[in-house]
Amino acid sequence: MPDASPPLLDPVSRPMRRLLRYLRPQRGRLVYAIASSVANKVFDLMPPFLVAWFIDIAAGDPLPALPAAFADAFGTDTTRHFLAVGVLAVLIFGGESMFQWMYDLAFKTLAQDVQHRLRIDAYSRLQERELRFFEEHRLGRTLSMLNDDVNQLERFLNTGLSSIVQLVVLVLFAGTTLLVASWELALIGLAPVPLIIFGSLLFSRLLEPRYARMRATVGDLVARLENNIAGMLVIKSFTAESAERARVEEASDAYRLANYRAISLSAAFIPIIRMAISIGFAGSLVVGGMWVVDGRIHASLLVLFGMMIQRILWPMTRLGTTFDDYQRASASAARIFSLLDTPPRVRDAADADDLGAVQGEVRFDAVSFDYGQGERVLDGLELTVAPGETVGIAGPTGAGKSTLIKLLLRLYDVSSGAVRIDGKDVRRVRQRDLRRHIAVVTQDVYLFHGTIRDNIAYGQRAGDGPQATPADVEHAARVAHLHDFVLTLPRGYDTIVGERGIKLSGGQRQRLSIARAILKRAPILVLDEATSSVDTETEREIQENLARITEGCTAIVVAHRLSTIRNADRILVLARGHVVEEGRHDNLVAAGGLYADLWNVQSGRVGAARKPT
């Protein structure tokens, strides 16, 4: 089944240039790493000069190309010349080794730091994104970007950038040396270089879309694996193992084929380049050999040419690998920087302020909203909750009950109208301060891997206020009717709940979530289907204790099970995007309207007559 979600991010032009700009805060370390790499390559190119000198010494013509003063210092003693070559060889190889250690360490530590910063910046931007982003994009594709794409850039900075630096130094230094020594012979030996460079650029351009496709398919594969592992209980209960294996195989095969298309092209690069290299290498040897015989050049110069031409041309076979790494990194950088460049749709206004001391009045002023699919979920909604009041929200599925909560938390912005707390439009309030004053219990409870104590105290641990004491945690658990269950566990509040609270039942997770909200001590409490997963006895206890749970705060209780809100101060019934009924439970049942119908269905009195409205 194809992934119908929208593209994860907008494309970014010149992503590798963006990566270099991203490295500006580390430019001192980058310059140090590049300088060390340049010095290493210069030392690496010295041995051909030593070999040429050695041949001249053996032929009885030492240092023919060096200044006379330098030649006088060594005299005519052949042994001293051989010793000088040996000492220089040790110094050169020592310098090469030292600079290799320096640049290798510098690039790798720089890569680790940049990788860390990129991952944290990308994650921070994800946290700023609106809820719509996470509802529209598969989790696996997002995780692939945070992990695989960041790691790909780290690998490029580890080795790829240094390879490019050394290749540039190699061509400039060795090419200049050969041109100065004999420009005619240099032109013959270096004739394939333009062809190699052109071919490399062509391969790079052809590989770019293939690697972009590869990055997309690996995101789909990770998304499929993450989705299936999270839903393993459903897969097993429906004996759908074979079908899901086929879907994973389909996603994996798409990734394999995308890799194959890239590999089939990149694998052809080296053989083609080798043929071009062999022409230049053979031509310089043949012509140079003839010139040695004719006496136009020294034999040592031919050896220098042969070794230096090889030093230039053969490393160019790695251009394919270098461009391969470059294109992989470019595709990854495009995805990461597109995330960093894309502002969230829901963001604080430039003049946004804090709420200050919150009394707890919540008002929806002519609020309309749709999810971008044309049909309005809320249509001119008018709703007011007084400070300290407990209001129940009821209505059929799709009436917009949960949408109210999302707008109150400003997870979405209204299409028109305004949501206000104590008269302040939530769009004029900092999101962090807004949500700090609202405690939420959702139907789909999410618990973090850790202890029961850590999860109950999560609001205090994650916030800026005072940390919760063990007594505070226990009090919240008692109010939520969780304490007695915790006492039955061998490790009590230090019991590990597992990934997403998998070691707890649905009702236990729900009660823990209620305790977590209670401990937050927010002036506004939202219970969104908070008793949907608890057993009947626990639901009865929570209903009877609702006044204690909501004590001292404004409470909005969204409920499908109407018994939960039976004792609310006021019940609002939503339908067709606005409030159609309002009152206390008994009055609404007696009115015989929509609420009465819902109550009769849930209480088993389906045949009860409905009064005309």
ABEGO torsion letter per residue (X at the ends): XBBABBBABBBBBGAAAAAAAAAAAAAAAAAAAAAAAAAAAAAAAAAAAAAAAAAAAAAGBBGAABBAAAAAAAEABAAAAAAAAAAAAAAAAAAAAAAAAAAAAAAAAAAAAAAAAAAAAAAAAAAABBAAAAAABBAAAAAAAAAAAAAAAAAAAAAAAAAAAAAAAAAAAAAAAAAAABAAAAAAAAAAAAAAAAAAAAAAAAAAAAAAAAAAAAAAAAAAAAAAAAAAAAAAAAGAAAAAAAAAAAAAAAAAAAAAAAAAAAAAAAAAAAAAAAAAAAAAAAAAAAAAAAGABBAAAAAAAAAAAAAAAAAAAAAAAAAAAAAAAAAAAAAAAAAAABBBABBBBAABBBAEBBAGBBBBBGBBBBAGAGBBABBGBBBBBBBGBBBBBBEBBGAGAAAAAAAAAGABBBABEBBBBGGBBAAABBAAAAAAABBBBBABBBBBBEBAAAAAAAAAAABABBBBBAAAAAAAAAAAGAAAAAAABAAEAABBAEBGGAABBAAAAAAAAAAAAAAAGBABBBBBGAAAABBAAAAAAAAAAAAAAABGBBBBBBBABAAAAAABABBBBBBGGBBABBEBAAAAAAAGBAAAAAAAAAAGBAABBBBBX
